[in-house]
Amino acid sequence: MSEVIVWFDGACPLCAREIALMRRLDRIAAIHFVDIADNRSDCPKDRHQMRARFHAQEQGRLLSGAAAFAAMWRAIPLLRPLGLWARRPYALRLLEWFYRKFLIARPLLQQCVSKEYRP
């Protein structure tokens, strides 16, 4: 089984696009992707909480936000340097700051992407 688990909202066109890219980059199948839009999927938290922030599990530890992205990046060889850089406290704080700004803009971005996205 994969060491990294990533939960994503497959009903969100923005999320679906991003995860499609990560799946293509994950050539060694190091990540187990779980679509929380499928109500049969297991979630470690309430689905509403899972949709509010990005979540991943690395080495049994549940992470959210920028830390979850960094865990996903570390599992993908091409992105591993970025994920390792994100382990530095100042880097993770900076990424989390950007992630929180992104969350504010996310509804608008989802609308823009949903108009052009066709799965």
C-alpha positions as CSV (number, residue, x, y, z in Angstrom):
1,M,0.0,0.0,0.0
2,S,1.1,3.6,-0.6
3,E,2.8,5.5,2.1
4,V,1.0,8.7,1.2
5,I,-2.8,9.0,1.0
6,V,-4.4,12.1,-0.5
7,W,-8.1,12.9,-0.1
8,F,-9.6,15.1,-2.8
9,D,-13.0,16.3,-3.9
10,G,-13.6,14.8,-7.3
11,A,-16.8,16.9,-7.7
12,C,-14.6,20.0,-7.7
13,P,-13.3,20.7,-11.2
14,L,-10.3,22.6,-9.9
15,C,-9.4,19.7,-7.6
16,A,-10.0,17.1,-10.3
17,R,-7.7,18.9,-12.7
18,E,-4.9,19.2,-10.1
19,I,-5.2,15.5,-9.0
20,A,-5.2,14.4,-12.7
21,L,-1.9,16.2,-13.0
22,M,-0.5,14.7,-9.8
23,R,-1.6,11.2,-11.0
24,R,0.3,11.7,-14.2
25,L,3.4,12.8,-12.3
26,D,3.2,10.0,-9.8
27,R,4.8,7.4,-12.2
28,I,5.8,5.2,-9.3
29,A,2.3,5.0,-7.8
30,A,3.5,6.3,-4.4
31,I,0.2,8.0,-3.6
32,H,-3.2,6.5,-2.9
33,F,-5.8,9.0,-4.1
34,V,-9.2,8.9,-2.4
35,D,-12.1,10.8,-4.0
36,I,-14.3,12.0,-1.1
37,A,-17.1,12.9,-3.6
38,D,-17.7,9.1,-3.5
39,N,-19.7,8.7,-0.4
40,R,-18.4,5.1,0.0
41,S,-14.9,6.3,0.5
42,D,-13.4,6.4,3.9
43,C,-12.5,9.8,5.4
44,P,-10.5,10.4,8.6
45,K,-12.7,13.5,9.3
46,D,-16.1,14.8,8.6
47,R,-16.5,15.3,4.8
48,H,-17.3,19.0,5.2
49,Q,-13.9,19.4,7.0
50,M,-12.2,17.4,4.3
51,R,-13.6,19.6,1.6
52,A,-12.6,22.8,3.4
53,R,-8.9,22.1,3.3
54,F,-6.6,19.7,1.4
55,H,-5.7,16.6,3.4
56,A,-3.0,13.9,3.1
57,Q,-1.6,11.3,5.3
58,E,2.2,10.7,5.4
59,Q,3.7,7.9,7.5
60,G,0.4,7.6,9.5
61,R,0.2,11.3,10.2
62,L,-2.8,13.3,9.0
63,L,-1.8,16.7,7.5
64,S,-3.8,19.5,6.0
65,G,-3.2,22.6,3.9
66,A,0.3,23.4,2.8
67,A,1.7,20.5,4.8
68,A,-0.5,18.1,3.0
69,F,0.6,19.5,-0.4
70,A,4.3,19.1,0.7
71,A,3.7,15.5,1.7
72,M,2.2,14.8,-1.8
73,W,5.1,16.6,-3.5
74,R,7.7,14.5,-1.5
75,A,6.1,11.3,-2.8
76,I,6.5,12.4,-6.5
77,P,10.2,12.2,-7.5
78,L,9.9,15.3,-9.8
79,L,8.4,17.4,-7.0
80,R,10.4,15.9,-4.1
81,P,12.9,18.8,-3.9
82,L,10.0,21.2,-3.4
83,G,8.4,18.9,-0.8
84,L,11.7,18.7,1.1
85,W,12.2,22.4,1.0
86,A,8.7,22.8,2.5
87,R,9.9,20.9,5.6
88,R,11.7,24.0,6.7
89,P,9.5,25.9,9.1
90,Y,9.8,29.2,7.3
91,A,9.0,27.6,4.0
92,L,5.9,25.8,5.4
93,R,4.7,29.0,7.0
94,L,5.1,30.9,3.7
95,L,3.3,28.1,1.7
96,E,0.5,28.0,4.3
97,W,0.1,31.8,4.0
98,F,-0.3,31.4,0.2
99,Y,-2.7,28.5,0.7
100,R,-4.9,30.5,3.0
101,K,-5.0,33.3,0.4
102,F,-5.9,30.7,-2.3
103,L,-8.8,29.4,-0.1
104,I,-10.3,32.9,-0.2
105,A,-10.2,32.9,-4.0
106,R,-11.0,29.2,-4.5
107,P,-14.8,29.6,-5.0
108,L,-14.2,32.1,-7.9
109,L,-11.5,29.9,-9.4
110,Q,-13.8,26.8,-9.2
111,Q,-16.5,28.7,-11.1
112,C,-14.0,29.7,-13.8
113,V,-12.7,26.2,-14.2
114,S,-16.1,24.6,-14.1
115,K,-17.2,26.6,-17.1
116,E,-14.3,25.2,-19.2
117,Y,-13.8,21.7,-17.6
118,R,-15.3,18.6,-19.1
119,P,-14.2,15.4,-17.4
